[in-house]
Amino acid sequence: MRRLHNRHARNPQERATGGIVAHPRDLLGRVFFAVHILVVVYSLTAWAFRPGLVVYVFFVPLMVLHWPLNRGACILNNLENLLRNGRWRNPANREEGAWVRCLIVDGTGLDLTPHQIAVISYGVVGLCWLLGVLHLLGVGIFSRF
């Protein structure tokens, strides 16, 4: 992990993020960003709620499996690309295959390696999924709920 720094950048945000600056989102970008956030919130919290646990236990592995099958990209980024420019892939889209990285860089200025991001992403989602399975089965502390 390293902090990005670019002393030749024109403004403080560029200096803090090594020149990688989030561009203002248009309406389409804001809609897809909001959907991404909803999926993240669902993935990280739905394990705690009994209703819908069966859907959650099947959804999370499918979500995680689609990343490597889609060359590291999220289908939401692909759909945005398709609507925006008529192509499934867009090499100019800085978020394609790096949505979490962009979120971290834009929010903190930390430049994590792809491996670090994968460990964090798969680890946290895997832990939440395991909690969902345990809750569904009524094991341990979940036997009371």
C-alpha positions in Angstrom: 0.0 0.0 0.0 1.3 3.4 -0.8 -0.1 6.9 -0.7 -0.3 8.5 -4.1 1.5 11.8 -4.4 2.1 14.0 -7.4 3.9 17.2 -6.7 3.3 18.4 -10.3 -0.5 18.2 -10.0 -2.5 21.3 -10.5 -4.7 21.1 -7.4 -4.7 19.5 -4.0 -7.1 16.7 -5.0 -4.7 15.8 -7.9 -1.7 15.9 -5.6 -3.4 13.7 -3.0 -4.5 11.1 -5.6 -1.4 11.1 -7.9 -3.3 12.9 -10.6 -6.1 10.3 -10.7 -9.1 12.5 -10.2 -12.7 11.4 -10.2 -14.6 13.3 -12.8 -18.0 14.7 -12.1 -20.7 12.1 -12.9 -23.5 12.7 -15.3 -26.9 11.3 -14.6 -26.1 7.9 -16.0 -23.0 7.7 -14.0 -24.8 8.8 -10.8 -27.5 6.1 -11.3 -24.9 3.3 -11.8 -22.9 4.6 -8.9 -26.0 4.5 -6.7 -26.8 1.0 -7.8 -23.2 -0.1 -7.0 -23.6 1.4 -3.5 -26.9 -0.4 -3.0 -25.3 -3.7 -4.0 -22.4 -3.1 -1.7 -24.7 -2.2 1.2 -26.9 -5.2 0.6 -23.8 -7.5 0.3 -22.4 -6.3 3.6 -25.6 -6.1 5.7 -28.3 -8.5 4.5 -26.7 -11.4 6.4 -28.1 -9.9 9.6 -31.7 -10.0 8.5 -33.7 -13.2 8.5 -36.1 -12.4 5.7 -34.5 -13.0 2.4 -31.5 -14.9 3.7 -32.0 -17.7 1.1 -31.7 -15.1 -1.7 -28.7 -13.6 -0.1 -26.9 -16.9 0.3 -27.3 -17.6 -3.4 -26.7 -14.0 -4.6 -23.4 -13.3 -3.0 -21.5 -16.3 -4.5 -22.9 -15.5 -7.9 -21.8 -11.9 -7.6 -18.3 -12.9 -6.5 -18.0 -15.6 -9.2 -19.0 -13.1 -12.0 -16.0 -10.9 -11.3 -13.3 -13.3 -12.5 -15.5 -14.7 -15.2 -16.0 -11.1 -16.5 -12.2 -10.4 -16.6 -12.2 -8.6 -13.2 -15.0 -6.2 -14.1 -18.5 -5.8 -12.7 -21.4 -6.2 -15.0 -22.7 -2.9 -13.8 -19.7 -1.1 -15.3 -20.2 -3.1 -18.5 -23.9 -2.1 -18.7 -23.0 1.5 -18.2 -20.4 1.2 -21.0 -23.0 -0.4 -23.2 -25.5 2.4 -22.6 -22.9 5.1 -22.9 -21.0 4.1 -26.0 -22.6 0.9 -27.4 -19.7 -1.4 -26.3 -19.4 -3.9 -23.5 -15.8 -2.9 -22.7 -14.4 0.6 -22.5 -10.6 0.8 -21.8 -11.0 4.6 -21.2 -13.4 3.9 -18.2 -11.1 4.1 -15.2 -13.7 2.3 -13.0 -14.0 -0.8 -15.3 -12.4 -3.6 -13.3 -11.3 -1.2 -10.6 -14.5 0.3 -9.0 -13.4 -0.5 -5.5 -9.9 0.8 -6.2 -11.3 4.1 -7.5 -13.5 4.4 -4.5 -10.6 3.9 -2.2 -8.2 6.2 -4.1 -10.9 8.9 -4.4 -11.9 8.7 -0.8 -8.5 8.2 0.9 -5.7 8.7 -1.6 -4.4 5.2 -0.8 -3.2 3.3 -3.8 -3.7 -0.4 -3.0 -2.4 -3.1 -5.3 -4.9 -5.3 -7.1 -4.0 -8.1 -4.8 -4.6 -6.1 -1.7 -8.0 -5.0 -3.0 -8.9 -8.6 -3.9 -7.9 -9.9 -0.4 -10.0 -7.1 1.2 -13.0 -7.5 -1.2 -13.2 -11.3 -1.2 -12.4 -11.5 2.5 -15.0 -9.1 3.7 -17.7 -10.4 1.3 -16.8 -14.0 2.2 -17.1 -13.3 5.9 -20.5 -11.6 5.4 -21.7 -14.5 3.3 -20.5 -17.0 6.0 -22.4 -15.0 8.6 -25.5 -15.2 6.4 -25.1 -19.0 6.0 -24.7 -19.4 9.8 -27.7 -17.2 10.4 -29.8 -19.2 7.9 -28.8 -22.4 9.6 -29.4 -21.0 13.1 -25.9 -21.9 14.2 -24.2 -20.3 17.2 -25.4 -16.9 18.3 -27.9 -17.0 15.5 -29.8 -19.9 17.1 -31.7 -17.3 19.2 -32.9 -15.3 16.2 
